[in-house]
């Protein structure tokens, strides 16, 4: 008959095993954190972030020596530039007038027309400022430059290949240039870069349409719009 042996651990042995177990668990936990940090550091959204900055948007207006007023397409172009300054910038436009050029008298004569054209584009009079810049060649016909600070989205230059695209041994990570083109295309295509920072405010509701829907609801009629499927469509045989 075999006797059953009982192994008893002393208090010191129990403490040692408990400490060793904590080290094993901590090692596993640290390994998970290290792996997560490794994956996060190789995320293309962190490696190639889209940055919102303010860059000057300019429009150069060539002015001849004999020009004394603006009219036609030039005024429409200036008005459109002013409208863009309100949509893409803060609505402030600066007029840079050349000083010391051959067309100095002409540019001073048309500055008032430029201000009026910007106001037609929606720019407030208090938002229009004028500044001069020196022209080195007195025989040159320097242009008038319109400028405003526009928000732009950029993702930085692409094409970095610092190491083998296969990655390191045992690392499940992407190569350095991964995702750069996608981020750059998104930054270039977005209509209003501020949309990447915060959503736009809701537009007002259609009062006329809401009145029609309420009236139909009160009368027990269908509140949805009329939609006929397949009108004018033919399936080729």
C-alpha positions as CSV (number, residue, x, y, z in Angstrom):
1,X,0.0,0.0,0.0
2,X,1.4,3.3,-1.1
3,X,1.3,6.2,1.3
4,X,0.2,9.6,0.2
5,X,2.8,12.3,0.6
6,X,1.8,15.9,1.5
7,X,4.2,18.7,0.6
8,X,4.0,21.7,2.9
9,X,5.4,25.0,1.9
10,X,6.9,27.4,4.3
11,X,5.8,31.0,4.5
12,X,9.0,32.0,2.8
13,X,8.4,29.6,-0.1
14,X,4.9,30.8,-0.6
15,X,6.1,34.4,-0.7
16,X,8.7,33.5,-3.3
17,X,6.2,31.7,-5.6
18,X,3.8,34.6,-5.3
19,X,6.5,37.0,-6.3
20,X,7.6,34.9,-9.2
21,X,4.0,34.7,-10.4
22,X,3.6,38.4,-10.3
23,X,6.8,38.8,-12.4
24,X,5.4,36.4,-15.0
25,X,2.1,38.3,-15.2
26,X,3.9,41.6,-15.3
27,X,6.1,40.4,-18.1
28,X,3.1,39.3,-20.1
29,X,1.4,42.6,-19.5
30,X,4.5,44.6,-20.4
31,X,4.8,42.5,-23.5
32,X,1.2,43.4,-24.5
33,X,1.8,47.1,-23.9
34,X,5.1,47.1,-25.9
35,X,3.4,45.4,-28.8
36,X,0.5,47.9,-28.7
37,X,2.9,50.8,-28.5
38,X,4.8,49.3,-31.4
39,X,1.7,49.0,-33.6
40,X,0.6,52.5,-32.6
41,X,3.9,54.1,-33.5
42,X,3.7,52.5,-37.0
43,X,0.1,53.7,-37.6
44,X,0.1,55.7,-40.9
45,X,-2.3,58.3,-39.3
46,X,0.4,59.1,-36.7
47,X,3.3,58.7,-39.1
48,X,1.7,60.9,-41.8
49,X,-0.7,63.1,-39.9
50,X,-2.8,65.7,-41.7
51,X,-1.8,69.1,-40.5
52,X,-4.1,72.2,-40.7
53,X,-2.2,75.4,-41.3
54,X,-2.8,78.9,-42.6
55,X,-1.1,79.8,-45.9
56,X,-1.4,83.0,-48.0
57,X,-3.7,82.7,-51.1
58,X,-2.8,85.4,-53.6
59,X,-4.1,86.9,-56.8
60,X,-1.8,89.1,-59.0
61,X,-3.5,91.8,-61.2
62,X,-1.4,93.1,-64.0
63,X,-1.9,96.9,-64.4
64,X,-0.7,98.8,-67.4
65,X,0.6,102.4,-67.3
66,X,-2.5,103.7,-69.1
67,X,-5.1,101.9,-67.0
68,X,-7.3,104.1,-65.0
69,X,-10.3,101.9,-64.2
70,X,-11.3,98.2,-64.0
71,X,-14.3,96.6,-65.7
72,X,-15.6,93.4,-67.1
73,X,-14.0,90.0,-66.3
74,X,-11.3,91.5,-64.0
75,X,-13.9,92.9,-61.6
76,X,-15.7,89.5,-61.6
77,X,-12.4,87.7,-60.8
78,X,-11.8,90.1,-57.9
79,X,-15.3,89.6,-56.6
80,X,-14.9,85.8,-56.7
81,X,-11.6,86.1,-54.9
82,X,-13.3,88.1,-52.2
83,X,-16.0,85.4,-51.9
84,X,-13.3,82.7,-51.5
85,X,-11.7,84.7,-48.7
86,X,-14.9,84.5,-46.7
87,X,-15.4,80.8,-47.4
88,X,-11.7,79.6,-47.0
89,X,-10.3,82.3,-44.7
90,X,-11.5,84.8,-42.2
91,X,-12.9,87.3,-44.7
92,X,-10.0,89.7,-44.6
93,X,-8.2,90.7,-47.8
94,X,-5.0,92.7,-48.1
95,X,-4.2,94.8,-51.2
96,X,-0.5,95.0,-51.9
97,X,0.2,98.1,-54.1
98,X,3.6,98.4,-55.8
99,X,5.6,101.6,-55.2
100,X,8.3,103.0,-57.4
101,X,7.3,101.2,-60.6
102,X,6.4,102.6,-64.0
103,X,2.7,102.0,-63.4
104,X,2.5,103.7,-60.0
105,X,0.0,106.3,-61.0
106,X,-2.2,103.6,-62.6
107,X,-2.3,101.3,-59.6
108,X,-3.3,104.1,-57.3
109,X,-6.1,105.0,-59.8
110,X,-7.6,101.5,-59.8
111,X,-7.3,100.7,-56.0
112,X,-10.7,102.1,-55.4
113,X,-12.2,99.9,-58.1
114,X,-10.6,96.8,-56.4
115,X,-12.1,97.7,-53.1
116,X,-15.6,98.0,-54.6
117,X,-15.2,94.7,-56.4
118,X,-14.1,93.0,-53.2
119,X,-17.1,94.4,-51.4
120,X,-19.4,93.0,-54.1
121,X,-17.8,89.6,-53.3
122,X,-19.0,90.0,-49.7
123,X,-15.9,91.4,-48.0
124,X,-16.7,94.0,-45.4
125,X,-15.0,97.4,-45.9
126,X,-13.4,97.1,-42.5
127,X,-11.8,93.8,-43.6
128,X,-9.9,95.4,-46.6
129,X,-6.5,96.7,-45.9
130,X,-3.8,98.3,-48.1
131,X,-0.1,98.0,-48.0
132,X,2.7,99.0,-50.4
133,X,5.8,97.1,-51.5
134,X,8.9,98.5,-53.1
135,X,9.7,97.9,-56.8
136,X,13.4,97.7,-57.5
137,X,13.2,98.4,-61.3
138,X,11.5,101.9,-61.9
139,X,10.7,100.8,-65.5
140,X,8.8,97.7,-64.5
141,X,5.0,97.4,-64.4
142,X,4.6,95.6,-61.2
143,X,1.2,93.9,-60.5
144,X,-1.2,94.6,-57.6
145,X,-1.4,91.5,-55.4
146,X,-4.5,90.5,-53.4
147,X,-3.8,88.2,-50.5
148,X,-5.7,86.5,-47.7
149,X,-4.8,83.8,-45.1
150,X,-6.5,80.5,-46.2
151,X,-6.7,77.3,-44.2
152,X,-4.9,74.4,-45.9
153,X,-4.5,70.7,-45.1
154,X,-1.2,69.0,-45.8
155,X,0.2,65.6,-45.0
156,X,3.9,66.2,-45.7
157,X,6.1,64.8,-48.4
158,X,5.9,61.2,-49.4
159,X,8.6,58.8,-50.8
160,X,10.6,58.0,-47.6
161,X,12.2,54.5,-47.8
162,X,14.7,54.4,-44.9
163,X,14.8,50.6,-44.6
164,X,13.7,47.4,-46.1
165,X,9.9,47.3,-46.7
166,X,9.8,43.8,-45.3
167,X,10.0,45.2,-41.8
168,X,12.0,43.9,-38.9
169,X,12.2,40.3,-37.8
170,X,9.0,39.4,-35.9
171,X,7.4,42.8,-36.3
172,X,3.9,43.0,-37.9
173,X,4.3,46.6,-39.0
174,X,4.0,48.5,-42.3
175,X,6.8,50.2,-44.2
176,X,7.6,53.9,-43.7
177,X,5.8,55.2,-46.8
178,X,2.6,53.2,-46.2
179,X,-0.5,55.4,-46.1
180,X,1.3,58.6,-47.1
181,X,-0.4,58.9,-50.5
182,X,-3.8,58.3,-49.0
183,X,-3.3,61.0,-46.4
184,X,-2.0,63.4,-49.0
185,X,-4.9,62.8,-51.4
186,X,-7.4,63.2,-48.6
187,X,-5.8,66.5,-47.5
188,X,-5.9,67.7,-51.2
189,X,-9.5,66.7,-51.9
190,X,-11.2,68.1,-48.8
191,X,-13.2,71.2,-49.7
192,X,-12.9,73.0,-46.4
193,X,-10.0,71.9,-44.2
194,X,-11.8,73.1,-41.1
195,X,-14.1,70.2,-41.5
196,X,-11.2,68.0,-40.4
197,X,-11.1,69.9,-37.1
198,X,-14.8,70.2,-36.2
199,X,-18.1,69.5,-37.9
200,X,-20.0,72.3,-39.5
201,X,-23.1,73.8,-37.9
202,X,-26.5,72.6,-39.0
203,X,-28.2,74.7,-41.7
204,X,-31.7,76.1,-41.0
205,X,-34.6,73.8,-41.8
206,X,-36.9,74.3,-44.8
207,X,-39.8,76.2,-43.4
208,X,-42.1,75.7,-46.4
209,X,-41.4,71.9,-46.6
210,X,-41.9,71.5,-42.9
211,X,-45.3,73.3,-43.1
212,X,-46.4,70.9,-45.9
213,X,-45.3,67.8,-43.9
214,X,-47.2,69.1,-40.8
215,X,-50.4,69.8,-42.8
216,X,-50.3,66.3,-44.3
217,X,-49.7,64.8,-40.9
218,X,-52.7,66.6,-39.4
219,X,-54.9,65.4,-42.3
220,X,-53.8,61.8,-42.1
221,X,-52.0,61.9,-45.5
222,X,-48.7,60.5,-46.4
223,X,-45.9,62.8,-45.3
224,X,-43.2,61.4,-47.6
225,X,-42.4,62.8,-51.0
226,X,-43.6,61.3,-54.3
227,X,-41.1,59.0,-56.0
228,X,-41.8,56.9,-59.1
229,X,-39.3,54.2,-59.8
230,X,-38.2,53.5,-63.3
231,X,-39.6,56.6,-65.0
232,X,-38.0,57.0,-68.4
233,X,-35.7,54.0,-67.8
234,X,-35.5,51.1,-70.2
235,X,-33.6,47.8,-69.8
236,X,-31.7,46.7,-72.9
237,X,-32.5,43.2,-74.2
